[in-house]
């Protein structure tokens, strides 16, 4: 199963995949966490994956708040 994406989540906007992946790598770099070159995160610690996901969520909320404040 290594290397296969078993993620059952579906994006509402499939075109956002590239942007979300870029954000994942940016956040990981800022946190000093190395994501394997093949992109498979199954061998990473839960703590590291959770830190990346939590920071992505935090950043997406900030972006949404800024957009709402600008309206």
Secondary structure, DSSP 8 states (H G I E B T S, - for coil): -TT--------SSGGGHHHHHHHHHHHHHHHT----TT---TTS-HHHHHHHHHHHHHHHHHHHHHHHHT-
